[in-house]
Amino acid sequence: MYAEERQQAIAQLVVARGRVAVTELAEEFAVTTETVRRDLGALERLRLLRRVHGGAVPAASLSAMESRLDERDVTHAREKERIAAAAARFLPDDGGTVVIDAGSTTARLAGFIPPDRRLTAFTHGVPIAAKLAPLPGVDLHLLPGRVRPTTQAAVGSLTIQVLERLRVDVAFLGTNGVTEDHGLSTPDSEEAAVKRALVRAARRVVVLADSTKLGREATVSFAGLDDVDVLVTDAEPAAVPARAFAAHDVEVVVA
């Protein structure tokens, strides 16, 4: 089989199966994994598929484009509200410290902070800062950086430098995807770098993700399941095996 024929067959398999692994393709076409990776690279350049950790998925299933924050805010709004309400029980006691990741689900957490709770809160999300600012018990710190219009989140070296000097009780994180192999992921490398710093800054990491994010992979991984203490979602995880969360000691809370 010529390379062009093999690549055409691979592209058809990806569409038919939804996801293929490099090792699976190597066995199927009796070639090395290096050859398969070259084939996938060529097909990705033609925008016929998108490479993910260990394999490939159809191009349409993993868009590199990010939806705007206002668009995401109205998607699965009811589920996100339930997730934020359930995540609020992981807020520290009076005098505790938190860092809240930018995002449409994490933004809802501000509405569930008890009015008499005294907290020191850090965030790089401009809309989240606006929600936290009126709360009388919250000592708010807005992290510096360049604000991305798409997510309204501060990113860049200044943001990371401040986070590297912090140690907080709890980090509340959002994500675009969760899988066992690729961990937590997001489409933008600058956002991923900030999220990575958020994870390192916290004693406990609580991830807020609606069930559509489970089993999905975005381009850049920023944390593994080992880095997560709690996952709060809206339905029993089906796309990621329960054993995966158990193996990494992740507590799963279904709102």
N, C-alpha and C positions, 0 to 999 in steps of 0.2 A: 504494500500500500504506500502510495506517495504521500508526502507530508501534507499536501493540499487536501487530499482525500481524507486523511486521518483528521485533520483539523475541522473539515466540514462535518464529519461524523461526530466529533466531540461536541461541536456547537449544537447539533441536533439532540444529542444525549442530555446536555445541560438543560435545554428547553423542556424536554420530555420528563426528566426526573426532578427538576427543580434545584438540585444540588448534586455535584459529583466530587469525589475525592481524587487527589493526584494518584494515590496508590491504586485505587480502583481502576482508573483509566490506564495506568501502566500495565496492569494485569490483562485488561480487556484487549488492548492493542499490542501486547507483547513488546513493549518498548520500555526504556528506563524512565524513572521519575524525572530526570533532568530533561529528557525529550518532551515529556508531558508539560513540564513547566514552561519550556520554550513555546510549545503549541498554545498554551493558555495565554502567554504574554502576547503572541501574535494576534490571537482572537480578541483579546482585550483592547489592543490598539485599534482593531477594526470595530470596536464597540459592540461585538456580538455576545460578549459575556463580561462578567466582572469577577476578578480573582478575589478570593477570601482566604483566610488562614486554612491551609491544607487542601484547597480545592477551588471550585468556581461555582457561581450561581448565575442565573439569567441576568442580563444587564438591567432589565426593568425592575428586578426585585431588590436592587440595592443602588439606589440613585445617589450620586455624589452631591446632588443639590440638596440644600437644607430648606425646609419650609420656614417662613417667617414666624416669629414668636406669636404674633396675633393670630395667625392661621392655626398654629399648634394649640393655642389656648382654648379654641372652641372644639377641638377634636377630642373625643372621649372625655368631655368635660365632667360628666357625672362620675365616671370612674376615677378621674384624677382627684375630685373632691373627696371621695371615700378614702382614697389612698392617703391624702394629706391628713385627714382626720385620724386615721389609724397610726400614721407616723408620729403624730403629736405626742403619743405616750412615751416616745423615746427622747423627748426633750429633757435636759438635765434639770435638777432641782434649783431652787433659788441660789443665785451666785454662780451658776454654771456658765459655760462658754460654748457657743456653736458657730459653725460656718455653714452657710446655705448657698449651695450651687445655683447658678442661673438656670432657669427653665420654667416651663409652664406648670409642671406638677409641683415642684419645690416652691414656686411662688405662692401656691395656695396654703402652704404650711403656716404662713404669717397670720392667716385668719383663724388659726386654731391655737395660737399661743395664748394661754390664760392671761387676762388683763392684769392680774396681780403678780405674775411671774417676773422675777428680776433676772435678766440674762444679759450677757455681753455677746453681741452677734456681729459676725463679719459676713459680708457678701460681696460678690463682684457683679451681681445682677442689679441693674439700675431699677427695674420695676419692683424688685423685691425690697430694695432699700426704701423706695417710696411707701411701701406697705408697712415696713417696720418702723419708719421714722415717727409716726404718731403714737406708738405704743409707749406709755409712760415708764414701764419697767425695763425697757430695752435700751441698753447702751450700744448704739449702732456705729459700726465702722464700715464705710464704703471703701472697698479696695481700689487702688489706683490702676490705671492702664488705659489702653486704647479701647474704646467701646465699639464692638461690632454691630452694625445696623441690624443684621439678620436676627441675632439673639439678644441684643441689648446687654451684652456681657462684656466686662472689662477683661482684656487679655494682654499678653506680652510679658516682657522681662520684669517690668515694675510689679505687676500683679504677683508673679512667681516669687520675686525677692521678698515681698512682705509675707507671703504664705510660708516661706521657708523659715521665718523667724517665729512662727506661731505654733502653739500647741493647745488645741481646744478639746473639750470633752466629746463633742459629737459633730460629725460632718454629715449633712443631708445632701445627697447627690442625686442628680438626674442622669439619664443615659439614653442613647439612641438604640442601643442593642445590648443583649445579654446572651452569651453562649458559653458552654464549658470550655471550648478550645480558645476562643478569641477574647473571652472575658467581657468586660464592659467596654463599649466603643462608641465613637462619635465621628461625624464626617470631617471635622476641621482639626488640623494639627495643633493650632494655637489653643483652641478650646480644650483639646486633649491634654496639652501640657499643663494648663491651669487645673484641670480635674485631677491630674496626677499629683499635683502639689496639694490639692485639697485633701486627698487621701492620706498623704504623708503627714499632714498637719493635725490629724485627728486620732484620738485614742479609740474612738468607735465610729464605724462607717455605716450609715443607714442609707440604702438606695431606694428611691421612689420610682417605680417603673410600672406603667400599665401593661397588661398581658400581651399587647400587640408587639412590645419590644422584645419579648422573650423568644429566643430562637433566631433573632435577627442579628446581623453583623454589619456595622458601619466600618468605614475605612481604617480608622486609627484606634487601636486598643489603648486604654489608659489605666486599666486595673484588671487584675485577675480575680477569680472568685475567692481566692485566699485572702484578698484585701478587704472583703466585705463581711460585716458582722450580721447585718439584717437586710433582707429584701422585703419591701412592702409592695404588694401588687393587688390587683382587683379580682383575680381568678386563680384557681389552682394551676400552677405551671404545667403545661402539657408539652410545649416545644423544647423545654430543657428538662432532662430526667431528674426526678426528685433525688435520686442517689447522688447526682452531681453536687447539689447544694449540701446534702448531708456529708459527703466526702470532704467538703471544704468548710464544714462547721458554719454554714450560713443558715440563720434562722429565717424561715419564710413566713410572713404574715399576710394572710388574705383578708383584704378589707371587705 
